[in-house]
Amino acid sequence: MSTKRPPACLNVVSQTLFVFVLLLKEEAACSVVFQPSFLVASGARASAFLVGNVSDISLTISSVTPSNTTGRLPLPSCMPSSLAQWNLSQEIIGKTALLVHVSLNRTLQLCGNKTECCAQPLCVGETVRVSACLGNVPLSSLVIQAQIYAQLPPAGPVSENKTVIPNQVFQPLGHCPCDLSPGECDVRCCCDQDCTPELLWLFAGHCLPGPFGGSITLAPEYDCASQSAENAPDWFPFLCITSPSENNPFLGLFYHGQTVFPKPAPSFQAQQVAPPVPSTHYHQGEPILTTDNQYFTIPQVSLLGQCLESAPVAFLQDFEAVCVRTLQACPAAPADLRVAVRDGLGGVVTVNVVDEVTTDLSSFVSSPAKLESAGPELVAERQLCVNVVLALRYTLDWRGNGLTAINLIRHTGNVTLNAAVSLTTRYSAVFVNGNVTAQPNSGNPGYQVGRPVIGGFSDSPTGAIERAAISLWQAVGDGLCSSADLRPVLYGLNSTSGCLMPVSLLSLTQCSQLRETVRSVLAGLVPASLVSRTGTPDLSSLATWTNITTVVQNSSQPAGGFSGSCSRVPAHLHIHIRSVIMGTVGGVPQKMIQAVELSFKETTWSLECDGVEGNPCVTPHLTQSFPVTSSVTFTDTPISTQPPKSRFRINFTEFDCERNDVCWPELAFPLTPYYTGEPYSQALAKGLILVFFFIAASVLGTPWRQIRQAWSNTLL
């Protein structure tokens, strides 16, 4: 017996290993699985993951029906079936996963008995199976139970994404306040129209009570209909309130309705810009559109200082923009700017482009002198960029609510490319109505904020007044005053700007001439000697103009200097403009300029010496850049709107009602029209009654009795 046990034990072990190997083989074969494996689809799209060894895996889709006897689904099969209304797609995610999409390929519109659309509210009620097969062997399956209802189109045209709340008088603010989830059934909300009878059966008898659940409360106890004839007290019919059943405290009786627009929630996602809606006529501030319903764009500068290449142009809003870029390569060739634009009058205008070649690049390219003095090594590395756009100047002619013409002057030039080249491109758009050469006003009659301050000077022989600009610096390129532009002073906007002026050691030895040079440079910002009080100046009369005064500041600092230094240099110009309100037009205050003062702030310029190269302060041609700045400040002068006091009120203050406790002028105040405590007719009637009682009391009183007695005695 002992000799036969080892073969029996080996037989049992071998059988166990054989079964274990079969299980491993079966597990290896079933190496893919759907996550999740069962879905209930209420929409036209469903997705699931196929996880595992997805190589050489094929997908099939079929419609299945449970057995009538057992209720079970048939076994998975890899036989392909043609389902016209279902699409099957897959997306590879990594090496061990697939994203499987099943979508409905038919319309969901409810349109009656036609075959192309839904004949019943339950449009699709079907069970679909997706099988993952390796060859002809199904490894895993996904069961989708689809219950998709038809889509109901809106009754009226949908114009905007807004909610209109109607007038709530005599109708509840909401017939079902507990309906909080649109398109879904709220639990215990029996008045929710989204709840099917099957869902309502789940919480029948547990509906939310009261007005929140859609139930109107009973009549209050003070209502005449709330008490029966048997239980009502004797006084109840006299004191009860008769009110219709529709009038309850849950009506918005004092709410007249409004239009509620949805507010977007904060999000870090990119904003979806809606396509522009073409309008029949343009209004000020509205974007101009092209014929293909796109924005008409011109490069502009954002509030952050960045240059936006495609910024919409607003109707009747002028602008100027300067974009500075460092050229790493030659820019692309100029695009075709002859764009067809909607004119707002029912027609189309095309941009008329005129090209002008600019040879002087000092205001567009930085450091042109340094590039010319470069060595032969840098000259060999240069590249010539031809027809580079330097400036785009648009002139838009308008009439009424539309455009009549758009003219563009495009300045181009040849720029030598170098690592140190910085290109300054200028863009502008001006809206013109009528005469192009006419200078626009800045208000009517008062100044408008953001409009240029109008200056001028008088022509002695003719007596007429010619306009002159009042400007500030606008440094571009290298920031030097010699290449800086000028920008007008805008009313109501305080501003500061400046530029750099290179000064040599030789100039610092001639301080008087240096002061005059700096003063003349700053005085060039304000060549005008007059300034218009109003925004509509009269060029033939001095009545609407005021003189520009210069304030001389006394300085205790001696006017002199030493080697490499000059004191009392007028390096800052301050423009102080005082304005005052001189009345209103249509309720809008009209601001006029009262006075303009110019003042120079003096400082000391000293050349910084560096002892590394010996003693450079004795080199006559050594230069250093010093800042020259300008600023403007607007001040509103308060004006008293009260009338001046009369001599009577000043000398005889005992009759002043504002200073004394006794006010005799207001003795008959209830009889005056200034009394508003009650209607004037009632106050007058009460006053006459008081006068009647006063006269009656006087007639029937003691003095009149004595007078009657004396009169009777004289008659006797």
Secondary structure by P-SEA (a helix, b strand, c coil): cccaaaaaaaaaaaaaaaaaaaaaaaaaaacccccccbbbbcccbbbbbbccccccbbbbbbbbbcccccccccccccbbbbbccbbbbbbbccccbbbbbbbbcccccccccccccccccccccbbbbbbbbcccccccbbbbbcbbbbbbcccccccccbbbbcccccccccccccccccccccccccccccccaaaaaacccccccccccccccccccccccccccccccccccccbbbbcccccccccccccbbbbbbbbcccccccccccbbbbccccccbbbbccccccccccccccccccccbbbbbccccbbbbbbbbccccccccccccccccccccbbbbbbbbbbbbccccccccaaaaaaaccaaaaaabbbbcccccbbbbbbbbccccccbbbbbbbbbbbbbcccbbbbbbbbbbbbcccccbbbbcccccccccbbbbbbbbbccccbbbbbbbcccccccccccccbbbbccccccccccbbbbbbcaaaaaaaaaaaaaaaaaaacccccccccccccccccccccbbbbbbbbbbbccccccccccccccccbbbbbbbbbbccccccbbbbbbcbbbbbbbbbbbbbbbbcccccccccccbbbbbbbbcbbbbbbbbbbcccccccccccccccccccccccccccccccccccccccaaaaaaaaaaaaaaaaaaaaacaaaaaaaaaaaaaac
